[in-house]
Amino acid sequence: MRYRVKNIYAICAFAAIGGGLFGFDISSMSGVLGTRAYTDYFNNPQGARQGAITSAMPAGSLLGSLVSSPLGDYLGRKKAIQIGCILWILGSIIQTASQTVGMLVFGRIISGICVGITSTLVPVYQAELAPKEVRGRMVSLQQWAITWGILIQYFVQYGASYYGGGPAHKGQGTAAFRIPWAIQIIPAAILIGGLFYLPESPRWLAVKNRWEDALRVLADVHGNGDLNNPVVLAQYQEIEDVIRFEREEAISSYAELTKPRILRRVILGMSIQMWSQLCGMNVMMYYIVYVMQGAGVTKPLLPASIQYIINVLMTIPAIIWMDKWGRRPTLLLGSFAMMSLLLISGSIQGAFGNPVKDPESAITWAMPHDDGSRTKAVVACSYLFVATFAISWGPVSWTMPAEVFPNKVRAMAVSLSTASNWACNCGLAFAVPPLLRIINWKMYMIFAAFNGIALIHMFFTAPETKGITLEEMDDVFDSGHPPWKTRSPVSRLDSLQRDIADGTVKVDIGAATGRHTETLQTISKE
């Protein structure tokens, strides 16, 4: 009998390696942009040409996010993630062996399909397994893994940049960029193998009428293997009630998405993912070298690395306390802070920067190299911006879309939300290099405006979702209360668990044992 991992922290943390692949993608270009090996071998790509190279992966991710729903619903969450990892390995091999820009773009598209699949299904998998009390924490591990992927890939690139005489050495060998692109194969291979020992989503198993397997997973993860644990029986009861209702009502996932009560949530999920990209964070990730050069930093690779460390460290408070803080206030405060920091940074650069005349430069506006205090201010704003995102929008943008949808439409709705992420990601990756050349510091004002709009939008549309089960989200969104007046209600699951423990409610696991009986029986008190 194969060993089964039962600890929910271990399960969700390991599955989050799929998020790490997203992180490898984000920084897969950051460290190589400043090397002679890359610029010489690919003929110094700038503007739209560099934008096309960078945006190839999010373009593939957009496709991957759209196909993730049928894959995840038909094959299961685990197998779909494993298929994505195989594509990642194939794409990484093509990138490593790239001889032309076209070959590099093709490899990045293939790898991007994987990222689209994993970035959609890993949060769904985590949310469907995690207890309601720590669901935010478990799904936030996805964002933490993303930050680790960014950090690891960047430092691998930073180390490899010193191959062949260093990043500024003429004639530097191509190993400076091939080594980092080859190393990113390793986490995908680890994830493929490790998933064989992780449980499948109990909610997906239940939908496939594998009730015995679903009950066993719930018992292993939430009841220390005890099938009669009140927590296990209460969750089993809720899942069975919802699936029975969906079947009796003949609910179609496609038709349900168009109904106003669900369409509102689809728009919310897509908007959260959209604003998480339009806030400006990925500019700091993809093109941090350009940002540092514009701030007057002469050797940008090492200072840029500090923000990746900040990104990792500042995600930890969100992981620990998000289920106490709540989703709504975290989004609102994050938007306000990021807007303010971008306005300050853009204003300083606009007031004290000068045009760059060098046609070979990737930027057209920069502050003087000897302008120490103002350069430090811009760099500090960059660091604070990353810290703010890491503690707010970063984790919440993955948690809320994975938890607000009903069981029948969850994979499909989350795939649409993630597709929104990748559509914006792709557009930004392509547009930022030419924007830096055309409007330079004014770009910061555009992203500040996006954060202001996101603040207003979330205030009027995003309710609080902490502390309740996935099956109870209808109570939050159909209550009729405006989002700014909603509070996370007391979960029905808690009272059901107490009733089961007291013996006032019995849950018959007939579906799991093959016996067709009433699922819920109330015993009258004598």
WOKALIN-V480622 format. One line per field, one symbol per residue. ss: DSSP state (a for helix, b for strand, c for the rest). psi: psi as a letter, one per 20 degrees, with the letter a starting at -180 (. if undefined). A space follows every 50 residues. Layout:
ss=???
psi=???
This chain:
ss=cccccccaaaaaaaacaaaaaaaaaacccccccccaaaaaacccccaaaa aaaaaaaaaaaaaaaaaaaaaaaaacaaaaaaaaaaaaaaaaaaaacccc aaaaaaaaaaaaaaaaaaaaaaaaaaaaaccaaaaaaaaaaaaaaaaaaa aaaaaaaaaaccaaacccccccccaaaaaaaaacaaaaaaaaaaaaaccc caaaaaacccaaaaaaaaaaaacccccccaaaaaaaaaaaaaaaaaaacc ccaaaaaccaaaaaaaaaaaaaaaaaaaccaaaaaacaaaaaaaccccca aaaaaaaaaaaaaaaaaaaaaaaaacaaaaaaaaaaaaaaaaaaaaaaaa aabbbcccccccccbbbccccaaaaaaaaaaaaaaaaaaaacaaaaaaaa aaacccaaaaaaaaaaaaaaaaaaaaaaaaaaaaaaaacccaaaaaaaaa aaaaaaaaaaaccccccccaaaaaaaacccccaaaccccccaaaaaaaaa aaccbbbccaaaaccccccbbbcccc
psi=pqpppiphggghgghihhhhhgghggjiighihjqhgghghklmprchgh hhggigghghhgghhhihghghhgiqgghghhgghghggghhggghjphr hghggghhgghhgghgghhghghggghihqqhhjgggghhhghhhghggg gghghghgghijqkirhjppjpqihhhhghhhhihghghgggghhhjqqr phhggghjkmhghggggggghijkiohjphgghggggggggghgghhhil pphghhhiqhhhhghghgghgghghhgiijgighggkhghghhhijphni gghhhhhhgggggihghgggjhiggqgghggghgggghgghhggghgghh hjrqqpioiiqiqjpqqqhjmgghghgggghgghggggghiehfhhhhgg hiiiqrghjgggghhhghhgghghgggghhhgghghhgidhihhhghggg hgghggghhiiorpjqjrrhijhhhgijhiqqhiiqqorpphhghggghg hijippoplhhhijporphpppppp.
